[in-house]
Amino acid sequence: MKNYFELTNFKYNITELQKLFVSNKNDWVTYGTDKHKSLHTQYIPLNNKYIKEILNNFQNDTIVENIKFFKTLSHCEVSPHTDKRNVAINLPIFVDNKSYTVFYDSVNEIENPTITIKNTIQTTKAKKFIKGKVIDKFYLNNAVCLNTNIPHGVINNSDNDRIIISISFREQFDDFEKIKKLYDTRNLTRT
């Protein structure tokens, strides 16, 4: 079974979202202590007009818990991990064909990674893994829903930072199979 699927006809204005990224002043959170193997995240207010356009894709936008920018630094990677959430929809903002998402086979858990917020370190419910064999990968060219409960990471061989938007769902919808079923039965998005 695939651990991701593309959401065809998911609408968003990439140019305006790129401008939003440049102007967003919210604090960055870093998952991990090695910035070259860490994911950097930044909340985006749900009341932003371009985020409201994203939310308008959903038949019921109250299922969305939050939306963040995710950054992977140039010539870096995000180590194998599972999220504290179980599903996400990711949108490319500044992405090229030299970066991609990978899924790994069964690997050994090594730790709960820490997050750094304004020089304060906290433990998270996410899990970090020893890198195993790559079992699948995809290039983020369109909106994609992925199972974040499977060990995955990002490889960015680009000269540029990889910037995406990631959508998380409220607890009762935080399930890859549930979101896929809603999408397949045309009960997730308006198109």
N, C-alpha and C positions, 0 to 999 in steps of 0.2 A: 504494500500500500504506500502511496506517495504521502509524504509528510508536508506537502504544500500544494496549493492550487492557485491559479491566476483568477482574478476577478475581472472579467471582461466588462467593458463599459463603465468602470468606476471612474467618476469624473473628479478632476481637481486641476487647479491652475498652477502648473509648475513654476511659471515665472513669478507669480505673486508669492508662492511659498518660498522660493529662493530669496526674495526680498525680505520676507518675514524672518527667515533664518538669519540673515545679515543684521536685521534690526532687533532681534530678540535679546533682551538683556537679562533674562532669568539665569540663575546660577547653574553651572555645569556640575553634574555628579559623575564620578568615575567609579566604575565597577572593577575593582582590582587595584593592586599596588604598582604594577608595572604598566605605565601609561601606553606602552607600545603593544601590549596584549590585552588592553582593556577597552570596554565600551564606555563611551562618554554620552550622557543623556542630559536633556534639558526640557523641562515642561513647557508646553505651549498653552496659553489660556484658551479654554473652550469657547469663550465668547468672541474670539477674533473672527472677523467677517470671512476670512479665507478658510478657517477651521470650520465655521458654520456651513460653508459650501461642501466640505468633506462630509460633515455629519448629515447633510441633506441627502447623501447617497443611501442612507439607511432608512428602511421603512419605519423603524423605531430607534431614534438616535439616543434614547435613554439607556440603551444597552452598553454604550461606550462609557468607560470609566475615566480614561485620560488619553491624551495624545502628547507624544514627545518627539523631539528631534533626537536621533541617534547618530553619533559620529564615530567612525573608525579612522584613525590617523593614516596619512599616506605611508605606503611601504610598511604597514603594520598589519596585525591580525587580532581578532577577538578569539581568545582561547575557547576550547570546547566547554560548553556549559548548558544548563537548562535554566530557564527563567523561574521566577516565583509565580508567574502567570503560566497558563497552559496553551494560549493561542494569541496570535497577533496578526494584524494586517499591516504590511509595510508598503510604503510608497517611495519611489526614488525621487530625490531632490537634486543632489549633485552626485551622480553615479556614472561611471563609465564601464567599458567592457574589460577592465583590468581588475575588477573587484567582484566577488561573488560570495554567496552563502553556501556553507557546506554542512552536511549532516554526517555524523560519525556512527560507526557500529558500536556495539556494547563496549563500554570503556569503564575503567575504575574511577569512582568518585574520589577526589583527593581533598576537597575542602569546601566549606561555605565561603565564598569570596566576600571580601569587605567592600564597602562603598565609601568613597571620600566625598564629603560635602563641606565646603569651606574649611578645609584642613582638619575636619573631624572624621574619624574612622568609625564605621558601624558595621555590624554583621548583617547579612541579608539572607533571605530564604532561598535565593538562587543557589545552584550547585555548580562547581567547577570539576572538570574531568581531565584525566590523562588523555592526550591525543591518541585516538585510535585510527582505524582505517576509514577513509572517506567512502561513504556508501551512496551519496547523492550530492549534487550541487545544482544551484541555479543562479542565473544572472538576473538582477532586479531591474527589469525594463518597464514593468507595469505594476499595478497593484497586485500583491501576492499575500495570501493568507498562509501562515505556517504554524506547524505544531511545535511550540516552544518547550514542550515537555520531553522532546527527543534531543539528545546531545547535538549541539550545532555551534557554529562559529562563523566568522567572516574572515576572508583573505582579501586584503587590499594591496595589490601590486601597483596601484596607480601612483602617479606623482602628486595627486590631489587627495585631500581628505574625502572620505565617502560619507555623505549626509543623506539620511532617510528620515521619513516620518513613520512612527510606529503607533498603531492604535491598539489600546488594551480595552478589555471588556469587563463589565461588572461580574461579580462572582457567579451568579446563576447562568451566565453565558460564557464563562471562561472555560470553554471545552472545545477542542478542535473539531471533534465529530459533530457536536451540536451546531457550530457555526457552519460547517460544511453542509450539513443537512438543510439548514435554513437557506443557504445559498442555492443548493441544488433544487430545492422546492420553490424557489423564487420568493422566499419569505424574509430574506436578509436585506437585499438592496431593492431600490425602486426600479432599476432597469434590468 
